[in-house]
């Protein structure tokens, strides 16, 4: 029964929601600091102190930056034109960027596609909308985990909860009674559409069948994007633990900064000979700051205890035999473990370490390719998962326009391309040693159609010459960059020299083409 499906879907959404909420907190950097001391935790909460260092979003962004759809097309030009129209109608260049990010952030994301018909029943467009896994979930068959049983969407609407169930032949609309929790079957009833007013402005009774919307789509119009089966996992899931440690280290480190700027001091006194009754209540009282009208700050009661910790406080040990100050904790005590946790985060999430610190020492050439190899394999795996759902969704949309069995090709921009001297020299050596030209360039990260265009009318000797030129240009750019870094030349001079060389190469290429 549909009501059973409704309650099953609500239960599944409720069970999955906390994990998605956690993923969003760590991506947004709003996960709370974890402290063993309840007093420290209460103090930070009371003063709304936040020293955010959110590294956990980097594993997500690093993958998203490599997920760029180059083209979705078909061998049939009319179908390709229709895909282009759907792309423009739904601004898919923007929607896909958001979709890819959410898929990586949550591990799951959904697109709901609903055909729009004109008055004659002809489909004029298909509306495609991103939906969060916090409110939408596809329920799969227990017998066949690849088969969608139904999908549910549930959301709050004022004093009501609304829900829609999506099937291969219908959509059902449900609503709660006013001010109910939706946790029981009796809380739910059929959600009837509001009737349109008549010509005289009167409103009749709602259609009792309007909650049940039959359709002939042939499949469930909800498409599940994920990075694993049956449901995905956030790309930064392994970063939660290291991020907790980083939050704790950073907040504690910031606490020691007060002591570095205003060291805590002490004075040793002779108890029998020294009268301290006329000492002011605090060697450096908060009343020294004019904006404090109470004469003391939030950390100072106005009465000195013999052992009271705080920036600028004096520890009075009677006798005044000696005075001194306590050294604050050294920054490396916190920074070294912090960087250890960043490295751990990089390893656990299979994200290159240099992506966490773009200003640090950057590897180049073969070193970059070696360090990024596991990450590139992960990105290509995500392209397979997401690309399959892109294809499934576009095929569904084309079928709504009456195209029975469309063939669609989803092509991605390369996850990594060769653009340095060593890489191009390697490509040249492969070609000289018998590797087919097309294969060598595709292994360098370029798409098949790009390679076909480049190779048209180019023989092996000419291709080798071009590869050598690219290697020389890459080497020159690297050396000019090093010279600019050392201050031998400035950046403007480096750009001018490189642009001049490129212009000369283009001029020579034009002369050779004409001759």
Secondary structure by P-SEA (a helix, b strand, c coil): caaaaaaaaaaaaaaaaaaaaaaaaaaaccbbbbbccaaaaaaaaaacccccccccaaaaaaaaaaccccccccccaaaaaaaaaaaaaaaaaaaaaaaaaaaaaccbbbbbbbbbbcccccccbbbbbbbbcccbbbbbbccccccccbbbbbbbcccbbbbbbbcccbbbbbbccccccccccccccccccccccccccccccccccccccccccccccbbbbbccccbbbbccccaaaaaaaaaaaaaaaaaacccccbbbbbbbbccccccccccccccccccccccccccccccccccccccccccccccccccccbbbbbbcccccccaaaaaaaaaaaaaaacccccccccccccccaaaaaaaaaaaaaaaaaaaaaaaaaaaaaaaaaaaaacccbbbbbbbbccccccccaaaaaaaaaaaaacccaaaaaaaacccaaaaaaaaccccaaaaaaaaaaaaaaaaaaaaaaaaaaaccccaaaaaaaaaaaaaaaaaaaaaaaac
